[in-house]
Amino acid sequence: MSERRIEEQDYFLPCPFCGDCELEIIESEFEDNQGGEGLTVYCDCGAQGPAARTEEEAILKWNSRFKS
């Protein structure tokens, strides 16, 4: 599984569960909505965002989660 630490210049929201800002982009174990494997933003607490095809899309999906 390839991993990439999110760099400081990448903008992302902290984890909604633990508040951590040390996130990674990893290969997703889930398929994206087009049926292919993708990438996801992942936190050490186990939270992860939706699958995406690119790193930029993964960050966008992570940041676009529902806010109550």
N, C-alpha and C positions, 0 to 999 in steps of 0.2 A: 504494500500500500504506500503510495507516494504521499508525502506531506509537505506543506509549505507554510512556514510561519508567516502570519500577516505582518507586513512591514508597517512602520510608523506612518508612512505617507498614505497607506490604505485607510479609508475612513470606514469605521464600523461601530455599531452600538454595542455596549457591554452586554454580557449574558443576562437575560431576563430572570434567570433562576438564582444565580450566585453572584452576579455583578462583576465577574472576572472580565478582564480585557485582554488576557493572554489567549487569543484564539488561533486556530489553525485552519487551513483549507486542506481537506483530505478527500480521497476518492470515496464516493458515497456507496453504501451497501444497498441503497434503494435505487430504483429506476426513476428517471425524470419523466415528465408527462408525455414525452415523445417515445418512450420505451427504451431509451438508452441509459447506460450507467453514466453518472456524472460526478460532480464535485460538490462538496458541502462545507459550510463553516461549522467547526466543531469546537466545543469547550471541554476542558478537563472534567467538568462535573457530569458530562454525558449528554448535555443538550447539543442538538445539531439542527441546522437549518434545512430547508428543502433542497433536493438535488437540482443541480444546474449544469449547463454544458461548459461554462467558462468560469474563471475565478471572479471576474467582475460581476457576472450574473449571480454567483453564489453570495457575494457580499451584498448586492442589491436585494436579493431575496431575504437575507438575514436582517437587513435594516428595514425591510418593508413589512415586518410582522405586525399583527394586530396589536394596537395599543389601547388598553381600557382606560 
